[in-house]
Amino acid sequence: MEESDAAAVARVCAGETDAFRVLVDRYSRKVFRLAYRMTRNEHDAEDVVQETFLRAYRRLKQFESRSSFSTWIFRIAVNAALDLMRRLGRHEQTEQHMPESEGSAPTLFQLPAPEPAPDRLLLSGELRHKVESVLAGMSPKVRTAFVLRHYEGMSIEEIGNMLGLKASATKNSIYRAVQALRKELAPLLVAGEERGRVGTL
């Protein structure tokens, strides 16, 4: 049976420092994906992962087992990523494609099909590239709010707590991100529909 997060934390706090590896192994990939989506840069994402677990280890006794460890570690990761972007003065990030082994664009923007035709694969690639480009142009907080909501499925309250925003400001940030994506993706989606109609003629 897999050890619970709370049990692993308790073991670390009791002096079994090696037990921290359980938490690192369990969450490092998820933290990397979150950090990459925030920073849009693989090297920076790796730095955020290291900083996140360093901070988590130092503050582990502050973790309250009645809450979710995943939410706690994500909050630390978000702060670490925002600190990094603030330090680097980044608002628009150099575009990189996420390594395939670490995930890809969200299914929200993919066009699933049992055996995608070449034109469908092309459109999917164009959409992914455009999504990455639009996200890279957003401010760190707006991009982070969108990522936490639509990639990680967090609630408005959780996102607000992580970003230090009121519910109304959190909703507004997500709305702005969604509107920007809709505006930029609309031409590609229309083009995809046109291709589909031509293919059926």
C-alpha positions in Angstrom: 0.0 0.0 0.0 1.3 3.4 -1.0 2.4 5.6 2.0 0.2 8.7 2.5 1.7 12.2 2.2 0.9 12.8 5.9 2.7 9.7 6.9 5.8 10.6 4.9 5.8 14.1 6.4 5.5 12.7 9.9 8.5 10.4 9.3 10.6 13.3 8.0 9.6 15.4 11.0 10.5 12.5 13.3 14.1 12.5 11.9 13.8 10.0 9.0 15.1 12.6 6.5 15.3 9.9 3.7 11.5 9.8 3.7 11.4 13.2 2.0 12.4 11.3 -1.1 8.9 9.8 -1.2 7.4 13.2 -1.5 10.0 14.4 -4.1 9.4 11.4 -6.2 5.6 11.8 -6.0 5.4 15.5 -6.8 8.5 16.5 -8.7 7.0 15.9 -12.1 3.8 17.7 -11.2 5.7 20.6 -9.8 7.9 20.7 -13.0 4.8 20.8 -15.2 3.3 23.7 -13.2 6.6 25.6 -13.1 7.1 25.1 -16.8 3.6 26.4 -17.6 4.3 29.4 -15.5 7.9 30.2 -16.7 7.6 28.8 -20.2 11.3 27.8 -19.9 12.6 24.4 -19.1 15.8 25.5 -17.3 13.8 27.9 -15.1 11.2 25.2 -14.3 14.0 22.9 -13.1 15.3 25.7 -10.9 11.8 26.2 -9.5 11.5 22.5 -8.7 14.7 22.6 -6.7 13.8 25.7 -4.9 10.3 24.4 -4.2 11.5 21.2 -2.5 14.2 23.1 -0.6 11.6 25.5 0.8 9.2 22.6 1.5 11.9 20.7 3.4 12.8 23.7 5.5 9.1 24.4 6.3 7.9 20.9 6.7 7.0 21.3 10.3 4.6 24.1 9.3 2.6 21.7 7.2 -0.8 20.8 8.8 -1.7 17.2 8.0 -5.4 18.0 7.9 -4.8 20.0 4.7 -3.7 18.7 1.3 0.0 18.3 0.8 -0.4 18.7 -2.9 -2.1 22.1 -2.5 0.6 23.1 0.0 3.5 22.1 -2.3 1.8 23.8 -5.2 1.5 27.0 -3.2 5.2 26.9 -2.5 6.0 26.2 -6.2 3.8 29.1 -7.4 5.6 31.5 -5.0 9.0 30.2 -6.1 8.1 30.6 -9.8 6.7 34.1 -9.2 9.8 35.1 -7.2 12.0 33.8 -10.0 10.1 35.7 -12.8 10.1 38.8 -10.6 13.9 38.5 -10.0 14.5 38.0 -13.7 12.1 40.8 -14.7 10.3 38.4 -17.1 6.9 39.2 -18.5 7.3 37.5 -21.8 9.2 34.3 -21.8 11.3 32.6 -24.5 9.1 30.0 -26.1 10.0 26.4 -25.7 8.0 23.3 -26.3 7.5 21.2 -23.2 9.4 17.9 -23.3 7.0 15.1 -24.4 8.0 13.1 -21.4 6.7 15.8 -19.1 3.4 16.4 -20.7 1.9 18.5 -23.5 -0.7 21.2 -24.1 -4.0 20.7 -22.2 -6.6 18.5 -23.8 -8.9 21.5 -23.9 -7.0 22.7 -27.0 -6.4 19.4 -28.7 -8.6 17.9 -31.3 -8.9 14.2 -30.4 -9.5 11.6 -33.1 -8.9 7.8 -33.1 -6.6 8.1 -36.1 -5.9 11.8 -36.7 -5.6 12.8 -40.4 -2.5 14.8 -41.4 -4.4 18.1 -41.6 -5.9 17.5 -38.1 -2.4 16.8 -36.7 -1.2 20.0 -38.3 -4.0 22.0 -36.8 -3.3 20.5 -33.4 0.3 21.5 -33.6 -0.6 25.0 -34.7 -3.0 25.3 -31.8 -0.4 24.1 -29.3 2.1 26.5 -30.6 -0.4 29.4 -30.5 -1.5 28.5 -26.9 2.1 28.6 -25.7 2.7 31.9 -27.5 -0.4 33.6 -26.0 0.4 32.3 -22.5 4.0 33.6 -22.8 2.7 37.1 -23.5 0.5 37.2 -20.3 1.6 38.8 -17.1 2.9 36.2 -14.6 -0.1 36.4 -12.3 -2.7 36.2 -15.1 -0.9 33.3 -16.7 -0.6 31.6 -13.3 -4.3 32.1 -12.5 -5.2 30.5 -15.8 -2.8 27.6 -15.4 -4.0 26.8 -11.9 -7.6 26.9 -13.0 -7.6 25.2 -16.3 -4.5 22.9 -16.0 -4.6 22.0 -12.3 -8.4 22.3 -11.7 -8.0 24.4 -8.6 -10.9 26.5 -7.1 -11.1 30.3 -7.3 -10.5 30.4 -3.5 -7.4 28.2 -3.7 -6.0 30.3 -6.6 -6.7 33.5 -4.8 -5.0 32.3 -1.6 -1.9 31.3 -3.6 -1.7 34.6 -5.5 -2.8 36.9 -2.7 -5.9 38.0 -4.7 -9.5 38.5 -3.8 -12.0 36.3 -5.5 -13.1 39.0 -7.9 -9.5 39.8 -9.0 -8.8 36.1 -9.4 -11.9 35.6 -11.6 -10.9 38.7 -13.6 -7.4 37.4 -14.2 -8.8 34.1 -15.5 -11.3 35.8 -17.7 -8.7 38.0 -19.3 -6.6 35.0 -20.0 -9.5 33.1 -21.5 -10.5 36.0 -23.7 -7.0 36.5 -25.0 -6.8 32.8 -25.9 -10.2 32.8 -27.6 -9.2 35.9 -29.6 -6.0 34.4 -30.8 -7.3 30.8 -31.4 -10.4 31.8 -33.2 -8.8 32.1 -36.7 -7.1 28.7 -36.3 -10.3 27.0 -35.3 -12.2 28.6 -38.2 -9.4 27.5 -40.6 -9.7 23.9 -39.1 -13.4 23.9 -39.8 -12.8 25.0 -43.4 -10.2 22.3 -43.9 -12.7 19.7 -42.5 -15.4 20.8 -44.9 -13.0 20.7 -47.9 -11.9 17.2 -46.9 -15.4 15.9 -47.0 -16.1 17.2 -50.5 
